[in-house]
């Protein structure tokens, strides 16, 4: 879940979600039913937080799919918009993940030996990686969409240390070179960092994401 982890590094308010990510990645090879349950919880937590921040009341009885639908509404997408309709489809995926969890869970209602063996086939049929990667993309979209309209406070961006990101700084400076003002000159990355910390943080995130994608493809 590299995309989501990079986002969590960029937006510290979401870092408690690491608890779910660690469980998902930790049980991928040993008990995928735990991955399903934590993927569902991850989606639900993000959607609930968006609803909370936007004042959308929940009574605690809503399904994961319904809460996801509310969260897209909170992000400003009307029911007739294409992105909202996509969100509704995503919400259905979230609900189906819950159903799939119940189908393969080892502790849900108890299992016979044959059912436990069949459980392995179910995982192979639907492909665990597809479900985890889908969760990664959906969660990342929700957080990025929310943060676009609710940017981190300047103080949060200032927690960055310019010297900690030499690889990005060098790449940025190669693209835009130095800016000269009379006898003075300043690297482009330094100008970006000190004049617009949030923009620097966003560009740093994109750089790290592209780097991660390249490493995964090699």
MDTraj code that builds the backbone (N, CA, C; nanometers):
import mdtraj as md
import numpy as np

residues = "UNK UNK UNK UNK UNK UNK UNK UNK UNK UNK UNK UNK UNK UNK UNK UNK UNK UNK UNK UNK UNK UNK UNK UNK UNK UNK UNK UNK UNK UNK UNK UNK UNK UNK UNK UNK UNK UNK UNK UNK UNK UNK UNK UNK UNK UNK UNK UNK UNK UNK UNK UNK UNK UNK UNK UNK UNK UNK UNK UNK UNK UNK UNK UNK UNK UNK UNK UNK UNK UNK UNK UNK UNK UNK UNK UNK UNK UNK UNK UNK UNK UNK UNK UNK UNK UNK UNK UNK UNK UNK UNK UNK UNK UNK UNK UNK UNK UNK UNK UNK UNK UNK UNK UNK UNK UNK UNK UNK UNK UNK UNK UNK UNK UNK UNK UNK UNK UNK UNK UNK UNK UNK UNK UNK UNK UNK UNK UNK UNK UNK UNK UNK UNK UNK UNK UNK UNK UNK UNK UNK UNK UNK UNK UNK UNK UNK UNK UNK UNK UNK UNK UNK UNK UNK UNK UNK UNK UNK UNK UNK UNK UNK UNK UNK UNK UNK UNK UNK UNK UNK UNK UNK UNK UNK UNK UNK UNK UNK UNK UNK UNK UNK UNK UNK UNK UNK UNK UNK UNK UNK UNK UNK UNK UNK UNK UNK UNK UNK UNK UNK UNK UNK UNK UNK UNK UNK UNK UNK UNK UNK UNK UNK UNK UNK UNK UNK UNK UNK".split()
xyz = np.array([
    [0.0841, -0.1195, 0.0000],
    [0.0000, 0.0000, 0.0000],
    [0.0882, 0.1253, 0.0000],
    [0.1796, 0.1297, -0.0962],
    [0.2793, 0.2368, -0.0999],
    [0.2172, 0.3743, -0.1197],
    [0.1162, 0.3823, -0.2072],
    [0.0546, 0.5117, -0.2350],
    [-0.0050, 0.5711, -0.1079],
    [-0.0778, 0.4916, -0.0333],
    [-0.1422, 0.5403, 0.0884],
    [-0.0397, 0.5752, 0.1955],
    [0.0660, 0.4966, 0.2057],
    [0.1684, 0.5253, 0.3069],
    [0.2401, 0.6562, 0.2777],
    [0.2628, 0.6853, 0.1513],
    [0.3236, 0.8133, 0.1161],
    [0.2315, 0.9298, 0.1522],
    [0.1022, 0.9098, 0.1324],
    [0.0057, 1.0135, 0.1706],
    [0.0076, 1.0372, 0.3212],
    [0.0184, 0.9305, 0.3971],
    [0.0213, 0.9435, 0.5424],
    [0.1464, 1.0174, 0.5885],
    [0.2555, 0.9980, 0.5160],
    [0.3765, 1.0733, 0.5478],
    [0.3546, 1.2220, 0.5196],
    [0.2757, 1.2500, 0.4180],
    [0.2529, 1.3880, 0.3767],
    [0.1506, 1.4595, 0.4638],
    [0.0517, 1.3859, 0.5120],
    [-0.0558, 1.4445, 0.5925],
    [-0.0622, 1.3722, 0.7272],
    [0.0014, 1.4302, 0.8251],
    [0.0234, 1.3616, 0.9524],
    [-0.1053, 1.3322, 1.0286],
    [-0.2118, 1.4063, 1.0009],
    [-0.3357, 1.3831, 1.0758],
    [-0.3928, 1.2433, 1.0506],
    [-0.3540, 1.1815, 0.9377],
    [-0.4068, 1.0499, 0.9024],
    [-0.3165, 0.9356, 0.9481],
    [-0.2071, 0.9647, 1.0158],
    [-0.1091, 0.8607, 1.0478],
    [-0.1591, 0.7491, 1.1403],
    [-0.2627, 0.7712, 1.2226],
    [-0.3163, 0.6572, 1.2992],
    [-0.3644, 0.5419, 1.2120],
    [-0.3873, 0.5675, 1.0830],
    [-0.4315, 0.4620, 0.9920],
    [-0.3237, 0.3575, 0.9670],
    [-0.2005, 0.3881, 1.0054],
    [-0.0930, 0.2896, 0.9915],
    [-0.1273, 0.1587, 1.0619],
    [-0.2074, 0.1675, 1.1676],
    [-0.2452, 0.0468, 1.2423],
    [-0.3144, -0.0535, 1.1511],
    [-0.4052, -0.0055, 1.0659],
    [-0.4741, -0.0937, 0.9718],
    [-0.3801, -0.1416, 0.8621],
    [-0.2987, -0.0508, 0.8110],
    [-0.2074, -0.0867, 0.7027],
    [-0.1112, -0.1966, 0.7467],
    [-0.0573, -0.1838, 0.8673],
    [0.0368, -0.2843, 0.9180],
    [-0.0293, -0.4210, 0.9300],
    [-0.1549, -0.4229, 0.9713],
    [-0.2258, -0.5513, 0.9812],
    [-0.2506, -0.6108, 0.8436],
    [-0.2912, -0.5256, 0.7496],
    [-0.3187, -0.5742, 0.6136],
    [-0.1933, -0.6358, 0.5527],
    [-0.0826, -0.5631, 0.5602],
    [0.0411, -0.6122, 0.5004],
    [0.0994, -0.7293, 0.5787],
    [0.0769, -0.7304, 0.7091],
    [0.1345, -0.8352, 0.7928],
    [0.0678, -0.9705, 0.7771],
    [-0.0611, -0.9717, 0.7363],
    [-0.1346, -1.0974, 0.7267],
    [-0.1648, -1.1396, 0.5833],
    [-0.1014, -1.0728, 0.4858],
    [-0.1269, -1.1048, 0.3449],
    [-0.1015, -1.2517, 0.3128],
    [0.0017, -1.3069, 0.3710],
    [0.0415, -1.4437, 0.3363],
    [-0.0111, -1.5484, 0.4339],
    [-0.0603, -1.5058, 0.5499],
    [-0.0963, -1.6033, 0.6526],
    [-0.2461, -1.6138, 0.6780],
    [-0.3188, -1.5041, 0.6778],
    [-0.4630, -1.5089, 0.7033],
    [-0.5285, -1.3898, 0.6339],
    [-0.5716, -1.4131, 0.5085],
    [-0.6215, -1.3019, 0.4308],
    [-0.7548, -1.2502, 0.4822],
    [-0.8268, -1.3278, 0.5601],
    [-0.9527, -1.2780, 0.6153],
    [-0.9281, -1.1575, 0.7055],
    [-0.8115, -1.1555, 0.7736],
    [-0.7765, -1.0406, 0.8573],
    [-0.7484, -0.9184, 0.7696],
    [-0.6868, -0.9418, 0.6532],
    [-0.6641, -0.8317, 0.5590],
    [-0.7962, -0.7708, 0.5132],
    [-0.8939, -0.8566, 0.4847],
    [-1.0239, -0.8089, 0.4393],
    [-1.0904, -0.7251, 0.5478],
    [-1.0875, -0.7744, 0.6686],
    [-1.1524, -0.7027, 0.7781],
    [-1.0882, -0.5667, 0.8015],
    [-0.9569, -0.5611, 0.7939],
    [-0.8876, -0.4338, 0.8175],
    [-0.8975, -0.3407, 0.6973],
    [-0.9112, -0.3953, 0.5769],
    [-0.9352, -0.3113, 0.4599],
    [-1.0702, -0.2419, 0.4723],
    [-1.1693, -0.3173, 0.5159],
    [-1.3024, -0.2611, 0.5379],
    [-1.2968, -0.1530, 0.6455],
    [-1.2255, -0.1798, 0.7541],
    [-1.2148, -0.0832, 0.8634],
    [-1.1397, 0.0422, 0.8194],
    [-1.0403, 0.0233, 0.7323],
    [-0.9632, 0.1364, 0.6810],
    [-1.0522, 0.2298, 0.5992],
    [-1.1295, 0.1735, 0.5084],
    [-1.2229, 0.2522, 0.4290],
    [-1.3231, 0.3242, 0.5185],
    [-1.3748, 0.2516, 0.6153],
    [-1.4768, 0.3076, 0.7044],
    [-1.4201, 0.4213, 0.7887],
    [-1.2993, 0.4055, 0.8387],
    [-1.2376, 0.5090, 0.9227],
    [-1.2178, 0.6387, 0.8458],
    [-1.1675, 0.6274, 0.7223],
    [-1.1453, 0.7471, 0.6415],
    [-1.2778, 0.8158, 0.6100],
    [-1.3768, 0.7372, 0.5702],
    [-1.5076, 0.7941, 0.5372],
    [-1.5711, 0.8604, 0.6587],
    [-1.5602, 0.7964, 0.7750],
    [-1.6177, 0.8537, 0.8974],
    [-1.5496, 0.9845, 0.9345],
    [-1.4175, 0.9905, 0.9183],
    [-1.3451, 1.1126, 0.9532],
    [-1.3863, 1.2271, 0.8613],
    [-1.4031, 1.1979, 0.7324],
    [-1.4477, 1.3011, 0.6396],
    [-1.5866, 1.3504, 0.6778],
    [-1.6750, 1.2569, 0.7113],
    [-1.8101, 1.2949, 0.7545],
    [-1.8047, 1.3801, 0.8816],
    [-1.7200, 1.3414, 0.9745],
    [-1.7071, 1.4165, 1.0994],
    [-1.6585, 1.5580, 1.0732],
    [-1.5556, 1.5719, 0.9897],
    [-1.4990, 1.7025, 0.9609],
    [-1.5977, 1.7924, 0.8869],
    [-1.6879, 1.7321, 0.8104],
    [-1.7838, 1.8106, 0.7319],
    [-1.9208, 1.8219, 0.7992],
    [-1.9322, 1.7692, 0.9211],
    [-2.0570, 1.7839, 0.9953],
    [-2.1686, 1.6911, 0.9525],
    [-2.1349, 1.5819, 0.8831],
    [-2.2350, 1.4836, 0.8425],
    [-2.2631, 1.3895, 0.9596],
    [-2.3858, 1.3941, 1.0113],
    [-2.4215, 1.3130, 1.1272],
    [-2.4393, 1.1670, 1.0873],
    [-2.3913, 1.0781, 1.1727],
    [-2.4069, 0.9336, 1.1555],
    [-2.4695, 0.8773, 1.2819],
    [-2.5566, 0.7787, 1.2656],
    [-2.6207, 0.7208, 1.3847],
    [-2.5551, 0.5908, 1.4291],
    [-2.4529, 0.5461, 1.3566],
    [-2.3791, 0.4266, 1.3964],
    [-2.4338, 0.2975, 1.3397],
    [-2.5443, 0.3047, 1.2663],
    [-2.6025, 0.1829, 1.2094],
    [-2.5771, 0.1715, 1.0597],
    [-2.5111, 0.2718, 1.0009],
    [-2.4896, 0.2725, 0.8559],
    [-2.3907, 0.1633, 0.8135],
    [-2.4148, 0.1095, 0.6955],
    [-2.3194, 0.0146, 0.6371],
    [-2.1964, 0.0903, 0.5891],
    [-2.0892, 0.0168, 0.5634],
    [-1.9687, 0.0788, 0.5101],
    [-1.9996, 0.1486, 0.3782],
    [-2.0790, 0.0839, 0.2946],
    [-2.1134, 0.1421, 0.1661],
    [-2.1856, 0.2748, 0.1802],
    [-2.2781, 0.2829, 0.2745],
    [-2.3536, 0.4061, 0.2938],
    [-2.2640, 0.5175, 0.3455],
    [-2.1744, 0.4846, 0.4379],
    [-2.0831, 0.5856, 0.4919],
    [-1.9898, 0.6364, 0.3830],
    [-1.9428, 0.5458, 0.2968],
    [-1.8595, 0.5881, 0.1845],
    [-1.9367, 0.6821, 0.0921],
    [-2.0646, 0.6506, 0.0683],
    [-2.1475, 0.7379, -0.0129],
    [-2.1610, 0.8759, 0.0486],
    [-2.1819, 0.8808, 0.1805],
    [-2.1901, 1.0087, 0.2510],
    [-2.0602, 1.0875, 0.2360],
    [-1.9476, 1.0165, 0.2452],
    [-1.8190, 1.0858, 0.2398],
    [-1.7971, 1.1524, 0.1045],
    [-1.8401, 1.0858, -0.0040],
    [-1.8291, 1.1484, -0.1353],
    [-1.9193, 1.2706, -0.1436],
    [-2.0361, 1.2621, -0.0817],
    [-2.1242, 1.3783, -0.0775],
    [-2.0614, 1.4922, 0.0002],
    [-1.9928, 1.4590, 0.1086],
    [-1.9255, 1.5604, 0.1897],
    [-1.8137, 1.6297, 0.1124],
    [-1.7576, 1.5600, 0.0163],
    [-1.6498, 1.6179, -0.0641],
    [-1.7035, 1.7090, -0.1746],
    [-1.8367, 1.7217, -0.1806],
    [-1.8964, 1.8180, -0.2724],
    [-1.9435, 1.7620, -0.4042],
    [-1.9496, 1.6303, -0.4167],
    [-1.9934, 1.5712, -0.5426],
    [-2.1434, 1.5447, -0.5377],
    [-2.2242, 1.6143, -0.6200],
    [-2.3698, 1.5923, -0.6195],
    [-2.4035, 1.4536, -0.6718],
    [-2.5225, 1.4026, -0.6379],
    [-2.5599, 1.2662, -0.6801],
    [-2.5540, 1.2440, -0.8297],
    [-2.5749, 1.3509, -0.9101],
    [-2.5764, 1.3342, -1.0557],
    [-2.4375, 1.3391, -1.1186],
    [-2.3361, 1.3755, -1.0411],
    [-2.2019, 1.3880, -1.0978],
    [-2.1419, 1.2513, -1.1254],
    [-2.0543, 1.2471, -1.2254],
    [-1.9897, 1.1210, -1.2618],
    [-1.9075, 1.0668, -1.1467],
    [-1.8333, 1.1567, -1.0798],
    [-1.7464, 1.1098, -0.9720],
    [-1.8288, 1.0547, -0.8562],
    [-1.9480, 1.1126, -0.8324],
    [-2.0337, 1.0604, -0.7258],
    [-2.0851, 0.9219, -0.7618],
    [-2.1174, 0.9014, -0.8903],
    [-2.1634, 0.7699, -0.9333],
    [-2.0521, 0.6665, -0.9210],
    [-1.9311, 0.7109, -0.9543],
    [-1.8163, 0.6216, -0.9330],
    [-1.8028, 0.5913, -0.7856],
    [-1.8246, 0.6950, -0.7031],
    [-1.8183, 0.6761, -0.5588],
    [-1.9197, 0.5748, -0.5100],
    [-2.0394, 0.5771, -0.5708],
    [-2.1416, 0.4798, -0.5329],
    [-2.0964, 0.3384, -0.5657],
    [-2.0287, 0.3256, -0.6809],
    [-1.9751, 0.1937, -0.7176],
    [-1.8678, 0.1506, -0.6190],
    [-1.7838, 0.2474, -0.5802],
    [-1.6807, 0.2190, -0.4811],
    [-1.7438, 0.1761, -0.3500],
    [-1.8532, 0.2451, -0.3132],
    [-1.9229, 0.2106, -0.1898],
    [-1.9719, 0.0660, -0.1950],
    [-2.0197, 0.0241, -0.3129],
    [-2.0648, -0.1135, -0.3282],
    [-1.9490, -0.2110, -0.3130],
    [-1.8313, -0.1712, -0.3646],
    [-1.7116, -0.2537, -0.3462],
    [-1.6825, -0.2699, -0.1979],
    [-1.6952, -0.1580, -0.1244],
    [-1.6711, -0.1635, 0.0198],
    [-1.7649, -0.2601, 0.0892],
    [-1.8924, -0.2590, 0.0484],
    [-1.9895, -0.3508, 0.1074],
    [-1.9568, -0.4954, 0.0727],
    [-1.9185, -0.5178, -0.0523],
    [-1.8846, -0.6534, -0.0943],
    [-1.7603, -0.7060, -0.0229],
    [-1.6695, -0.6152, 0.0117],
    [-1.5529, -0.6575, 0.0883],
    [-1.5959, -0.7115, 0.2236],
    [-1.6981, -0.6460, 0.2817],
    [-1.7499, -0.6967, 0.4083],
    [-1.8133, -0.8332, 0.3921],
    [-1.8873, -0.8518, 0.2826],
    [-1.9482, -0.9819, 0.2567],
    [-1.8423, -1.0887, 0.2337],
    [-1.7382, -1.0529, 0.1587],
    [-1.6300, -1.1467, 0.1313],
    [-1.5592, -1.1862, 0.2603],
    [-1.5433, -1.0882, 0.3492],
    [-1.4818, -1.1174, 0.4789],
    [-1.5606, -1.2250, 0.5512],
    [-1.6944, -1.2128, 0.5505],
    [-1.7785, -1.3106, 0.6186],
    [-1.7696, -1.4477, 0.5533],
    [-1.7507, -1.4498, 0.4208],
    [-1.7432, -1.5768, 0.3486],
    [-1.6155, -1.6536, 0.3801],
    [-1.5038, -1.5822, 0.4006],
    [-1.3763, -1.6515, 0.4163],
    [-1.3232, -1.6477, 0.5585],
    [-1.3863, -1.5694, 0.6462],
    [-1.3353, -1.5571, 0.7824],
    [-1.3312, -1.6907, 0.8538],
    [-1.2234, -1.7170, 0.9261],
    [-1.2090, -1.8454, 0.9949],
    [-1.2910, -1.8509, 1.1224],
    [-1.3240, -1.7355, 1.1789],
    [-1.3940, -1.7348, 1.3078],
    [-1.5408, -1.6967, 1.2949],
    [-1.5829, -1.6516, 1.1776],
    [-1.7213, -1.6087, 1.1596],
    [-1.8143, -1.7297, 1.1553],
    [-1.8913, -1.7505, 1.2614],
    [-1.9905, -1.8579, 1.2738],
    [-1.9282, -1.9982, 1.2768],
    [-1.7976, -2.0080, 1.2879],
    [-1.7329, -2.1387, 1.2892],
    [-1.7254, -2.1970, 1.1490],
    [-1.6297, -2.2870, 1.1262],
    [-1.6098, -2.3458, 0.9937],
    [-1.5828, -2.4951, 1.0061],
    [-1.6393, -2.5726, 0.9106],
    [-1.6031, -2.7131, 0.9030],
    [-1.4679, -2.7230, 0.8339],
    [-1.4070, -2.8420, 0.8344],
    [-1.2777, -2.8597, 0.7691],
    [-1.2876, -2.8349, 0.6194],
    [-1.3976, -2.8817, 0.5581],
    [-1.4162, -2.8594, 0.4152],
    [-1.4308, -2.7104, 0.3845],
    [-1.5020, -2.6404, 0.4714],
    [-1.5218, -2.4964, 0.4496],
    [-1.3912, -2.4202, 0.4638],
    [-1.3087, -2.4624, 0.5571],
    [-1.1787, -2.3973, 0.5734],
    [-1.0913, -2.4176, 0.4504],
    [-1.0981, -2.5369, 0.3916],
    [-1.0205, -2.5643, 0.2711],
    [-1.0753, -2.4852, 0.1530],
    [-1.2081, -2.4759, 0.1433],
    [-1.2708, -2.4024, 0.0348],
    [-1.2366, -2.2542, 0.0437],
    [-1.2151, -2.2079, 0.1647],
    [-1.1808, -2.0680, 0.1888],
    [-1.0553, -2.0279, 0.1098],
    [-0.9582, -2.1175, 0.1025],
    [-0.8355, -2.0886, 0.0291],
    [-0.8648, -2.0664, -0.1188],
    [-0.9557, -2.1494, -0.1737],
    [-0.9925, -2.1362, -0.3143],
    [-1.0601, -2.0031, -0.3407],
    [-1.1446, -1.9579, -0.2470],
    [-1.2128, -1.8293, -0.2619],
    [-1.1132, -1.7164, -0.2719],
    [-1.0104, -1.7223, -0.1910],
    [-0.9087, -1.6177, -0.1929],
    [-0.8368, -1.6167, -0.3279],
    [-0.8020, -1.7360, -0.3765],
    [-0.7318, -1.7431, -0.5045],
    [-0.8203, -1.6952, -0.6180],
    [-0.9510, -1.7254, -0.6129],
    [-1.0428, -1.6893, -0.7202],
    [-1.0569, -1.5386, -0.7329],
    [-1.0727, -1.4709, -0.6232],
    [-1.0954, -1.3259, -0.6276],
    [-0.9662, -1.2452, -0.6210],
    [-0.8571, -1.3113, -0.5941],
    [-0.7246, -1.2494, -0.5934],
    [-0.7099, -1.1428, -0.4859],
    [-0.6349, -1.1821, -0.3826],
    [-0.6141, -1.0923, -0.2698],
    [-0.5503, -0.9606, -0.3059],
    [-0.4517, -0.9636, -0.3925],
    [-0.3824, -0.8403, -0.4277],
    [-0.4752, -0.7380, -0.4907],
    [-0.5713, -0.7853, -0.5697],
    [-0.6650, -0.6928, -0.6321],
    [-0.7437, -0.6164, -0.5264],
    [-0.7910, -0.6857, -0.4238],
    [-0.8701, -0.6212, -0.3207],
    [-0.7869, -0.5214, -0.2412],
    [-0.6647, -0.5576, -0.2083],
    [-0.5791, -0.4686, -0.1307],
    [-0.5423, -0.3452, -0.2124],
    [-0.5076, -0.3659, -0.3397],
    [-0.4698, -0.2525, -0.4237],
    [-0.5886, -0.1605, -0.4498],
    [-0.7084, -0.2180, -0.4610],
    [-0.8285, -0.1364, -0.4773],
    [-0.8517, -0.0508, -0.3543],
    [-0.8327, -0.1100, -0.2388],
    [-0.8470, -0.0349, -0.1139],
    [-0.7459, 0.0778, -0.1085],
    [-0.6242, 0.0499, -0.1499],
    [-0.5178, 0.1503, -0.1509],
    [-0.5586, 0.2699, -0.2374],
    [-0.6095, 0.2429, -0.3570],
    [-0.6470, 0.3505, -0.4489],
    [-0.7649, 0.4317, -0.3969],
    [-0.8671, 0.3630, -0.3463],
    [-0.9868, 0.4325, -0.2987],
    [-0.9544, 0.5197, -0.1778],
    [-0.8809, 0.4638, -0.0834],
    [-0.8446, 0.5394, 0.0365],
    [-0.7589, 0.6600, 0.0006],
    [-0.6669, 0.6408, -0.0916],
    [-0.5798, 0.7508, -0.1337],
    [-0.6606, 0.8616, -0.2002],
    [-0.7565, 0.8226, -0.2843],
    [-0.8396, 0.9240, -0.3496],
    [-0.9176, 1.0051, -0.2473],
    [-0.9796, 0.9387, -0.1507],
    [-1.0600, 1.0089, -0.0500],
    [-0.9749, 1.1087, 0.0282],
    [-0.8575, 1.0654, 0.0700],
    [-0.7720, 1.1543, 0.1486],
    [-0.7228, 1.2705, 0.0638],
    [-0.6792, 1.2427, -0.0590],
    [-0.6293, 1.3502, -0.1448],
    [-0.7394, 1.4500, -0.1775],
    [-0.8597, 1.4001, -0.2047],
    [-0.9720, 1.4899, -0.2348],
    [-1.0060, 1.5759, -0.1138],
    [-1.0027, 1.5152, 0.0037],
    [-1.0323, 1.5909, 0.1256],
    [-0.9253, 1.6957, 0.1520],
    [-0.7999, 1.6574, 0.1391],
    [-0.6905, 1.7500, 0.1697],
    [-0.6822, 1.8642, 0.0687],
    [-0.7311, 1.8426, -0.0526],
    [-0.7320, 1.9498, -0.1515],
    [-0.8174, 2.0669, -0.1041],
    [-0.9296, 2.0347, -0.0405],
    [-1.0194, 2.1389, 0.0096],
    [-0.9919, 2.1760, 0.1546],
    [-0.9094, 2.0965, 0.2221],
    [-0.8779, 2.1222, 0.3626],
    [-0.7277, 2.1136, 0.3813],
    [-0.6517, 2.2055, 0.3203],
    [-0.5059, 2.1963, 0.3243],
    [-0.4512, 2.2006, 0.4653],
    [-0.3398, 2.1320, 0.4831],
    [-0.2753, 2.1300, 0.6137],
    [-0.2351, 2.2715, 0.6533],
    [-0.2401, 2.2978, 0.7816],
    [-0.1993, 2.4287, 0.8303],
    [-0.0520, 2.4518, 0.7994],
    [-0.0152, 2.5763, 0.7841],
    [0.1224, 2.6099, 0.7495],
    [0.2197, 2.5533, 0.8510],
    [0.1793, 2.5545, 0.9774],
    [0.2684, 2.5032, 1.0821],
    [0.3013, 2.3569, 1.0589],
    [0.2031, 2.2820, 1.0062],
    [0.2267, 2.1402, 0.9795],
    [0.3282, 2.1237, 0.8675],
    [0.3146, 2.2044, 0.7630],
    [0.4094, 2.1964, 0.6526],
    [0.5486, 2.2371, 0.6967],
    [0.5556, 2.3290, 0.7926],
    [0.6855, 2.3760, 0.8375],
    [0.7608, 2.2705, 0.9192],
    [0.6931, 2.1613, 0.9536],
    [0.7614, 2.0523, 1.0237],
    [0.8646, 1.9862, 0.9332],
    [0.8527, 2.0075, 0.8026],
    [0.9519, 1.9544, 0.7090],
    [1.0883, 2.0198, 0.7322],
    [1.1907, 1.9413, 0.7090],
    [1.3276, 1.9937, 0.7161],
    [1.3849, 1.9908, 0.5749],
    [1.4244, 2.1053, 0.5243],
    [1.4702, 2.1176, 0.3859],
    [1.5832, 2.0191, 0.3540],
    [1.6788, 2.0067, 0.4436],
    [1.7943, 1.9223, 0.4188],
    [1.7669, 1.7732, 0.4214],
    [1.6455, 1.7330, 0.4640],
    [1.6126, 1.5904, 0.4712],
    [1.5732, 1.5320, 0.3364],
    [1.5583, 1.6164, 0.2346],
    [1.5055, 1.5697, 0.1067],
    [1.6000, 1.6058, -0.0086],
    [1.7258, 1.5671, 0.0067],
    [1.8283, 1.6075, -0.0896],
    [1.8006, 1.5553, -0.2303],
    [1.7519, 1.4322, -0.2400],
    [1.7282, 1.3742, -0.3726],
    [1.6213, 1.4534, -0.4474],
    [1.5133, 1.4873, -0.3779],
    [1.4082, 1.5684, -0.4412],
    [1.4597, 1.7078, -0.4744],
    [1.5320, 1.7681, -0.3812],
    [1.5841, 1.9034, -0.4033],
    [1.6724, 1.9095, -0.5273],
    [1.7593, 1.8101, -0.5413],
    [1.8490, 1.8072, -0.6573],
    [1.7700, 1.7905, -0.7872],
    [1.6681, 1.7047, -0.7832],
    [1.5856, 1.6838, -0.9015],
    [1.5115, 1.8124, -0.9398],
    [1.4569, 1.8816, -0.8410],
    [1.3831, 2.0057, -0.8656],
    [1.4771, 2.1147, -0.9195],
    [1.5968, 2.1201, -0.8631],
    [1.6935, 2.2215, -0.9063],
    [1.7418, 2.1956, -1.0483],
    [1.7522, 2.0677, -1.0866],
    [1.7931, 2.0355, -1.2234],
    [1.6870, 2.0801, -1.3242],
    [1.5605, 2.0736, -1.2827],
    [1.4518, 2.1131, -1.3722],
    [1.4441, 2.2649, -1.3876],
    [1.4641, 2.3370, -1.2762],
    [1.4384, 2.4811, -1.2790],
    [1.5619, 2.5674, -1.2523],
    [1.6737, 2.5008, -1.2227],
    [1.8006, 2.5721, -1.2053],
    [1.7913, 2.6719, -1.0894],
    [1.8878, 2.7626, -1.0829],
    [1.8897, 2.8647, -0.9788],
    [1.8297, 2.9946, -1.0312],
    [1.7773, 3.0736, -0.9377],
    [1.7226, 3.2039, -0.9733],
    [1.8205, 3.3117, -0.9273],
    [1.8573, 3.3978, -1.0214],
    [1.9550, 3.5023, -0.9908],
    [1.8857, 3.6371, -0.9736],
    [1.9288, 3.7085, -0.8717],
    [1.8802, 3.8442, -0.8449],
    [2.0015, 3.9305, -0.8138],
    [2.0550, 3.9916, -0.9174],
    [2.1763, 4.0688, -0.8993],
    [2.2917, 3.9772, -0.8622],
    [2.3538, 4.0052, -0.7503],
    [2.4675, 3.9244, -0.7062],
    [2.4246, 3.8028, -0.6246],
    [2.2943, 3.7861, -0.6095],
    [2.2440, 3.6747, -0.5292],
    [2.1833, 3.5678, -0.6198],
    [2.1907, 3.4429, -0.5757],
    [2.1263, 3.3319, -0.6469],
    [2.0759, 3.2299, -0.5457],
    [1.9597, 3.1695, -0.5773],
    [1.8975, 3.0749, -0.4857],
    [1.8474, 2.9541, -0.5634],
    [1.8675, 2.8322, -0.5109],
    [1.8157, 2.7121, -0.5767],
    [1.6632, 2.7157, -0.5824],
    [1.6080, 2.6619, -0.6888],
    [1.4624, 2.6613, -0.7064],
    [1.3920, 2.5879, -0.5927],
    [1.4510, 2.4777, -0.5473],
    [1.3881, 2.3998, -0.4408],
    [1.3823, 2.4792, -0.3102],
    [1.4845, 2.5567, -0.2836],
    [1.4869, 2.6371, -0.1618],
    [1.3825, 2.7478, -0.1675],
    [1.3672, 2.8077, -0.2835],
    [1.2652, 2.9114, -0.2999],
    [1.1265, 2.8533, -0.2773],
    [1.1001, 2.7346, -0.3350],
    [0.9706, 2.6702, -0.3180],
    [0.9463, 2.6358, -0.1717],
    [1.0479, 2.5819, -0.1051],
    [1.0337, 2.5383, 0.0344],
    [0.9963, 2.6541, 0.1268],
    [1.0651, 2.7656, 0.1131],
    [1.0459, 2.8754, 0.2076],
    [0.9305, 2.9686, 0.1702],
    [0.8895, 2.9667, 0.0435],
    [0.7819, 3.0558, 0.0029],
    [0.6453, 2.9887, 0.0013],
    [0.6410, 2.8580, -0.0249],
    [0.5129, 2.7869, -0.0257],
    [0.5357, 2.6443, 0.0247],
    [0.5445, 2.6272, 0.1581],
    [0.5743, 2.4950, 0.2146],
    [0.4763, 2.3869, 0.1728],
    [0.3464, 2.4227, 0.1589],
    [0.2479, 2.3221, 0.1201],
    [0.2688, 2.2760, -0.0235],
    [0.3072, 2.3689, -0.1116],
    [0.3374, 2.3311, -0.2497],
    [0.4618, 2.2416, -0.2534],
    [0.5613, 2.2754, -0.1727],
    [0.6822, 2.1928, -0.1634],
    [0.6453, 2.0515, -0.1188],
    [0.5593, 2.0444, -0.0190],
    [0.5189, 1.9148, 0.0348],
    [0.4446, 1.8327, -0.0704],
    [0.3590, 1.8988, -0.1482],
    [0.2839, 1.8292, -0.2528],
    [0.3769, 1.7771, -0.3621],
    [0.4739, 1.8589, -0.4022],
    [0.5684, 1.8163, -0.5053],
    [0.6589, 1.7045, -0.4545],
    [0.6946, 1.7114, -0.3275],
    [0.7758, 1.6052, -0.2668],
    [0.6996, 1.4744, -0.2666],
    [0.5708, 1.4799, -0.2350],
    [0.4870, 1.3604, -0.2356],
    [0.4814, 1.2993, -0.3761],
    [0.4592, 1.3836, -0.4777],
    [0.4527, 1.3343, -0.6157],
    [0.5851, 1.2709, -0.6583],
    [0.6950, 1.3328, -0.6185],
    [0.8280, 1.2799, -0.6515],
    [0.8475, 1.1418, -0.5889],
    [0.8129, 1.1281, -0.4619],
    [0.8300, 1.0000, -0.3923],
    [0.7377, 0.8932, -0.4484],
    [0.6161, 0.9347, -0.4883],
    [0.5215, 0.8398, -0.5460],
    [0.5719, 0.7866, -0.6790],
    [0.6206, 0.8753, -0.7649],
    [0.6751, 0.8325, -0.8947],
    [0.7970, 0.7426, -0.8766],
    [0.8786, 0.7765, -0.7784],
    [0.9969, 0.6958, -0.7500],
    [0.9571, 0.5560, -0.7057],
    [0.8539, 0.5504, -0.6192],
    [0.8061, 0.4198, -0.5714],
    [0.7485, 0.3357, -0.6842],
    [0.6734, 0.4002, -0.7754],
    [0.6151, 0.3283, -0.8895],
    [0.7242, 0.2719, -0.9805],
    [0.8290, 0.3503, -1.0031],
    [0.9400, 0.3055, -1.0873],
    [1.0114, 0.1860, -1.0247],
    [1.0319, 0.1915, -0.8931],
    [1.0995, 0.0819, -0.8239],
    [1.0160, -0.0459, -0.8290],
    [0.8835, -0.0325, -0.8162],
    [0.7958, -0.1481, -0.8191],
    [0.7884, -0.2107, -0.9572],
    [0.8079, -0.1278, -1.0618],
    [0.7997, -0.1792, -1.1995],
    [0.9293, -0.2436, -1.2460],
    [1.0383, -0.2203, -1.1726],
    [1.1680, -0.2775, -1.2124],
    [1.1867, -0.4167, -1.1525],
])
top = md.Topology()
chain = top.add_chain()
for i, resn in enumerate(residues, 1):
    res = top.add_residue(resn, chain, resSeq=i)
    for name in ("N", "CA", "C"):
        top.add_atom(name, md.element.get_by_symbol(name[0]), res)
traj = md.Trajectory(xyz[None], top)
